Amino acid sequence: MKFDELNLLEPLLAAVRDLGFEQPTEIQEHALPLVLEGKDVAGQAQTGTGKTACFLLGTLNTMLQTERPADGSPRALVIAPTRELAIQIAADAESLTTYTDIKTTIVCGGLSWDKQARALQEGTDLVVGTPGRLMDYERKRILKLKKLQIVVVDEADRMFDMGFIQDINHLFRYMPRKSERQSMLFSATLSAEVMRLARRHMNNPIEVNVAPEQLVVEEIEQSLYHVANREKVSLLLGLLQKEQPHRAMIFVNRKVDGEALTWRLNHNGYESVYLSGDLPQKKRLKIIDGMKAGKIEILVATDVASRGIHVDDITHVFNYDVPQDPEDYVHRIGRTARAGAKGKAITLACEETVMSLPAVEELLEGKVPVVFAGDDLYIPDRAGRFRRTKQVYTGWPPASLGQQKDDDDDDDDSASAASGDGDKKKRRRRRRRRSGGAGEGAAPEAMAASSAE
């Protein structure tokens, strides 16, 4: 089957051709015809299988055949669990609406409240947002839901994980009845709780399961190394040298570990950038844009990024920690082997996280292949001692981009926060003042490695 054989309107087909898409993916081939017929669909498909384009094409095709409400109320709503995923969906919608006058508005935290409010008040067609911010606008009567024709809940399983179900139930109460709108739900797993949500808010949903027994695509080569916690950095350095990844993502369970690991990688010669939910939204968006533009070779991230970054040329995913939630394992390694490419997923299991491995393998219904690490695979960590500062170390902008300064706010850490040297110099100056101007030798300290920037 080709996209030309589906009942898509020409403006959408033109955009699809521009994007280089010819044949639908499996989830698109099975679900899109049902969506185009106006059916409610609950679809199961792992990340990277084209489900976003599936529900967007169906939604946009319907909107091109219906009239806009006179008051500018949105006709379609897509609810995503994270800001990064919402931003990605909105960007995909913009790409698909090149030859239409459909207006897309993103609604999520971390971006200007007033700007988003104005966009809603001025009128829009498609709203893509996260539950909390959507609910805030609805309560203030800025977001009007009564004239919705289509609603999509993406990553429904993640909504449960993040505690958003009450927010979603609240939003549904202000929408047209389920018999008067089309509803779609997509999830990596159609668990019992996800299907209860579907049956509550959808009109006889048709289940579409794409390889439900195969949570991980065959193109991902998985491997597992058992390693002591104190030797993880050393083994990771050896694996990076051995694998020579084109582009890689490294996932950690804890934010503090991500910051320190990024610093160590940079000071061992591997240009890396750290992304976590604690960063200001503008900085997070700059890092994500940098990843998509190919400016970042290695991204260290917490799970906030595991579902929000859609980049097709990631060759390697490293689980620096075994994730506590087994489904996070699936979503993490799903960042590689996208769009039919091949990829590798390498997991380091230490004494602190190995207890989460059985749950991961139970979900996968199989063992992750174990590989023995010889002594030659351990490369000494020469970064020295990492000193945490008030500013989160991110390694952004990378050294290859030069000494440029972030212009979004004063949270940039590309200078003194790189190694903690700035704070040490301040302490030395204070000591010199107290001692009447003693020289540098009065209080010798072992210097950390110089800044990667």
C-alpha positions in Angstrom: 0.0 0.0 0.0 1.1 3.6 -0.7 -0.1 6.9 0.7 -1.6 7.7 -2.7 -4.0 4.8 -2.2 -5.4 6.2 1.0 -8.3 8.7 1.0 -6.1 11.6 1.9 -6.7 15.0 0.4 -4.2 16.5 -2.0 -2.8 19.2 0.3 -1.8 16.4 2.8 -0.5 14.1 0.1 1.7 16.9 -1.2 3.2 17.4 2.3 3.7 13.7 2.6 5.6 13.6 -0.7 7.7 16.6 0.4 8.7 14.7 3.6 9.8 11.7 1.4 7.1 9.3 2.7 5.9 6.7 0.2 4.6 3.7 2.0 2.7 3.8 5.3 4.2 2.1 8.3 2.4 -0.9 9.8 0.4 1.2 12.4 -0.5 3.7 9.7 -1.6 0.9 7.3 -3.9 -0.6 9.9 -5.2 2.4 11.8 -5.3 5.2 9.3 -8.1 3.8 7.1 -10.2 3.4 10.3 -9.4 7.0 11.4 -10.3 8.3 7.9 -13.7 6.6 8.2 -14.3 8.4 11.5 -13.9 5.4 13.8 -12.6 5.7 17.3 -9.3 3.9 17.5 -7.1 2.6 20.4 -3.8 1.8 18.9 -0.8 0.0 20.3 2.6 0.6 18.8 6.0 1.2 20.2 7.8 4.5 19.7 9.3 5.2 16.3 6.6 3.4 14.3 4.8 6.4 12.8 1.8 6.7 15.1 2.2 10.5 15.3 1.8 10.9 11.6 -1.1 8.4 11.7 -3.3 10.4 14.1 -2.2 13.7 12.6 -3.0 12.8 9.0 -6.4 11.5 10.1 -7.1 14.6 12.1 -6.0 17.0 9.5 -7.9 15.3 6.7 -11.1 15.6 8.7 -10.5 19.3 9.5 -9.9 20.1 5.8 -13.5 18.9 5.2 -15.2 20.7 8.1 -15.8 24.4 8.8 -14.1 26.4 11.5 -16.3 27.5 14.4 -17.1 31.2 14.2 -15.7 31.9 17.6 -12.3 30.4 16.8 -12.7 27.4 19.1 -10.3 24.6 18.3 -11.6 21.7 16.3 -9.0 19.1 17.4 -7.0 18.5 20.6 -3.9 16.3 21.1 -2.9 15.6 24.7 0.7 14.5 25.3 2.4 13.6 28.6 5.5 15.7 28.3 6.5 19.2 27.0 9.1 17.7 24.7 6.6 15.3 23.1 4.0 18.0 22.7 6.5 20.3 21.0 7.5 17.4 18.6 3.9 16.7 17.7 3.2 20.3 17.0 6.3 20.5 14.8 5.1 17.4 12.9 1.7 19.0 12.5 3.3 22.2 11.0 5.2 20.0 8.5 2.0 18.3 7.4 0.0 21.5 7.1 2.3 23.3 4.7 -0.3 23.5 1.9 -3.2 24.3 4.2 -4.4 27.2 6.3 -4.8 25.0 9.4 -3.4 26.7 12.5 -1.6 24.8 15.2 -1.1 26.1 18.8 1.1 24.5 21.4 0.0 24.7 25.0 2.5 23.6 27.7 4.4 24.8 30.7 7.8 26.5 30.4 6.7 28.7 27.5 5.0 32.1 27.7 1.6 32.0 29.4 0.4 35.2 27.7 1.6 34.2 24.2 -0.2 30.9 24.4 -3.3 32.5 25.8 -3.4 35.1 23.0 -3.1 32.3 20.4 -6.1 30.5 21.9 -8.1 33.7 22.2 -7.4 34.7 18.6 -8.6 31.4 17.3 -6.9 28.2 16.3 -7.7 24.8 14.7 -5.5 22.3 16.4 -4.2 22.4 20.0 -1.4 20.2 21.1 -0.6 20.4 24.8 0.1 18.8 28.2 -2.6 18.0 30.7 -1.7 20.5 33.4 -1.4 23.6 31.2 -4.5 22.6 29.2 -6.5 22.3 32.4 -5.3 25.7 33.6 -6.5 27.4 30.4 -9.8 25.5 30.5 -10.5 26.6 34.1 -9.9 30.2 33.1 -12.2 29.8 30.1 -9.4 30.6 27.7 -9.4 27.1 26.2 -12.9 26.2 24.8 -13.5 22.5 24.3 -17.2 22.4 23.5 -16.8 22.4 19.7 -14.0 19.8 19.5 -14.5 17.3 16.7 -11.4 15.2 17.4 -9.4 14.4 20.5 -6.2 12.3 20.7 -4.6 11.0 23.8 -1.0 10.0 23.0 1.3 7.9 25.2 -1.7 6.9 27.4 0.4 4.5 29.4 2.8 7.3 30.3 -0.2 9.4 31.5 -0.8 6.8 34.2 2.8 6.7 35.2 3.0 10.5 35.6 -0.3 10.8 37.5 -2.2 12.8 34.8 -5.4 10.7 34.5 -7.4 12.9 36.8 -6.5 15.9 34.7 -7.5 14.0 31.5 -10.8 13.0 33.0 -11.4 16.7 33.9 -10.8 17.8 30.3 -13.1 15.2 28.9 -15.9 16.5 31.0 -15.9 19.7 29.1 -15.8 18.1 25.6 -18.8 17.0 23.5 -20.2 13.6 24.3 -18.2 10.7 23.0 -20.8 9.9 20.4 -20.5 13.4 19.0 -16.7 13.5 18.5 -14.0 11.2 17.2 -11.5 9.9 19.7 -8.1 8.3 19.4 -5.8 6.8 21.9 -2.3 5.5 21.3 0.0 3.7 23.8 3.0 1.5 23.8 0.9 -1.0 25.8 -2.9 -1.4 25.8 -3.0 -2.5 29.5 -6.2 -3.1 31.4 -6.1 0.4 32.9 -5.5 2.0 29.5 -8.4 0.2 28.0 -10.7 1.2 30.9 -9.8 4.8 30.0 -10.5 4.2 26.4 -13.9 2.6 27.0 -14.9 5.4 29.4 -14.2 8.2 27.0 -14.4 6.6 23.5 -17.3 5.4 21.3 -16.8 1.7 20.7 -13.0 2.0 20.1 -11.5 -0.4 17.7 -8.2 -1.9 19.0 -5.3 -1.9 16.6 -2.3 -3.9 17.8 0.9 -3.7 15.9 3.2 -6.6 16.9 2.0 -6.5 20.5 4.3 -9.4 21.3 7.3 -7.5 20.0 7.8 -4.5 22.2 11.3 -3.9 20.8 11.9 -3.8 17.1 14.3 -6.5 15.7 16.7 -3.9 14.3 17.8 -3.1 17.9 20.8 -5.2 19.0 20.6 -5.4 22.8 23.4 -6.3 25.2 24.0 -6.2 29.0 27.1 -5.7 31.0 27.3 -6.5 34.7 29.6 -4.0 36.3 30.5 -2.6 39.8 29.0 0.9 40.3 32.5 2.4 40.9 33.6 1.1 37.5 30.7 2.2 35.4 32.3 5.4 34.1 35.4 3.4 33.1 33.4 0.8 31.3 31.3 3.4 29.5 34.4 5.1 28.3 35.7 1.8 26.9 32.4 1.1 25.2 32.3 4.5 23.6 35.8 4.0 22.3 34.9 0.5 21.0 31.5 1.4 19.5 32.4 4.9 18.1 28.7 5.9 18.0 27.6 8.3 15.3 25.1 9.8 17.7 24.2 8.4 21.1 21.8 8.9 24.0 22.8 7.9 27.5 20.0 7.5 30.1 20.4 7.8 33.8 17.9 7.2 36.6 18.9 10.2 38.7 19.4 13.8 37.8 22.5 14.2 40.0 24.2 11.3 38.2 23.4 12.8 34.8 25.0 16.1 35.6 28.2 14.5 36.9 28.4 11.9 34.1 28.1 14.6 31.4 30.9 16.6 33.1 33.1 13.5 33.2 32.5 12.6 29.6 33.4 16.1 28.5 36.6 16.0 30.5 37.5 12.6 29.0 37.2 13.9 25.5 33.6 13.0 24.6 31.6 16.1 23.8 28.3 15.6 25.7 25.3 17.6 26.7 22.9 17.0 29.6 19.1 17.3 29.5 16.8 17.1 32.5 13.5 18.4 33.6 15.2 20.8 36.0 16.5 23.0 33.2 14.6 26.1 32.2 12.3 25.3 29.2 14.1 27.7 26.8 17.4 25.9 27.5 15.8 22.5 27.1 14.4 23.5 23.7 17.8 24.8 22.6 19.3 21.5 23.6 16.6 19.5 21.8 16.9 21.7 18.7 20.7 21.2 18.9 20.2 17.4 19.0 17.9 17.4 16.0 20.3 19.7 14.1 23.2 17.3 14.6 25.1 19.7 16.9 25.2 17.2 19.7 27.0 13.8 19.4 26.1 12.5 22.9 23.1 13.4 24.9 22.9 12.4 28.5 19.3 12.4 29.7 16.8 11.5 32.4 13.6 9.8 31.3 12.0 13.2 30.7 13.7 13.0 27.3 13.0 9.4 26.4 9.7 10.0 24.7 10.1 13.6 23.5 13.1 13.4 21.1 12.4 12.0 17.7 15.8 11.8 15.8 16.2 9.2 13.2 20.0 8.8 13.2 20.7 7.8 16.8 22.9 4.8 16.4 23.4 3.9 20.1 21.4 4.0 23.3 23.2 3.4 26.6 21.3 2.6 29.8 23.8 3.9 32.3 21.3 2.5 34.9 18.7 -0.2 34.6 15.5 1.8 34.7 13.2 1.2 37.7 10.1 1.1 35.4 10.5 -1.7 32.9 8.5 0.2 30.3 11.0 3.0 30.4 13.5 0.5 29.1 11.4 0.0 26.0 11.0 3.7 25.5 14.6 4.5 26.0 16.0 2.0 23.6 13.3 3.0 21.1 15.3 6.1 20.5 17.5 4.1 18.1 16.7 2.0 15.1 14.0 4.4 13.9 12.6 4.6 10.4 14.0 1.1 9.6 17.6 1.8 10.6 19.6 -0.5 12.8 20.8 0.5 16.3 22.4 -0.8 19.5 21.1 -0.7 23.0 23.7 -1.3 25.7 22.8 -1.6 29.4 25.1 -1.4 32.4 23.7 -3.3 35.4 25.4 -2.5 38.7 24.7 -3.6 42.2 22.4 -0.6 42.8 20.1 -1.1 39.8 20.4 -4.8 38.8 17.3 -5.6 41.0 15.2 -3.9 38.3 16.5 -6.2 35.6 14.0 -9.1 36.2 11.0 -6.8 35.6 12.5 -5.6 32.4 13.1 -9.1 31.1 9.6 -10.2 32.2 8.2 -7.4 30.1 10.4 -8.3 27.2 9.5 -12.0 27.7 13.2 -12.9 27.2 16.7 -12.3 28.5 18.8 -9.4 27.5 22.0 -10.9 26.1 24.9 -10.7 28.6 28.4 -9.7 27.4 31.5 -10.1 29.4 33.7 -7.1 29.7 37.4 -7.9 29.5 40.0 -5.7 31.2 40.9 -4.0 28.0 37.3 -2.5 27.9 37.9 -0.5 31.0 39.5 2.9 30.3 40.5 5.0 33.4 38.4 8.0 34.2 40.8 11.0 34.1 38.3 13.7 34.8 39.2 14.3 38.4 36.7 15.4 41.1 33.4 16.8 39.9 32.3 19.8 42.0 28.6 20.6 41.8 27.7 24.3 41.7 24.4 26.2 42.0 24.1 26.2 38.2 23.3 22.8 36.6 26.2 21.7 34.4 24.8 20.8 31.0 27.8 21.1 28.7 25.8 23.4 26.5 26.8 24.9 24.1 29.2 22.2 23.0 32.8 23.3 22.6 32.6 22.7 18.8 30.1 25.6 18.6 32.6 28.0 20.1 32.3 30.2 23.2 28.8 31.4 22.3 26.5 32.6 25.1 22.9 31.5 25.6 20.7 34.5 25.1 17.5 33.2 26.7 18.3 33.8 30.4 21.1 33.9 32.9 21.1 30.1 33.5 24.0 29.5 31.1 26.6 27.3 32.6 29.1 27.1 29.7 31.9 28.8 31.6 32.8 28.5 35.2 30.2 25.8 36.0 32.0 23.4 33.8 34.5 22.3 36.4 33.9 24.2 39.5 37.1 26.3 39.0 35.1 29.5 39.2 34.0 28.8 42.8 37.5 27.7 43.8 39.0 31.0 42.6 36.4 32.9 44.6 37.3 31.0 47.7 41.0 31.6 47.1 40.4 35.4 46.7 38.5 35.4 50.0 41.3 33.5 51.8 43.9 36.0 50.3 41.9 38.9 51.6 41.6 37.4 55.1 45.3 36.6 55.2 46.4 40.0 54.0 47.1 39.1 50.3 48.9 35.8 50.5 49.8 34.4 47.1 48.3 31.4 45.3 50.7 29.1 47.1 49.2 29.8 50.5 46.4 27.4 50.0 47.3 24.8 47.4 44.5 22.7 45.9 44.4 20.1 43.3 42.8 21.7 40.2 40.0 19.9 38.4 40.3 19.4 34.7 39.9 22.6 32.6 36.4 23.4 31.2 35.3 21.6 28.2 34.1 24.9 26.8 
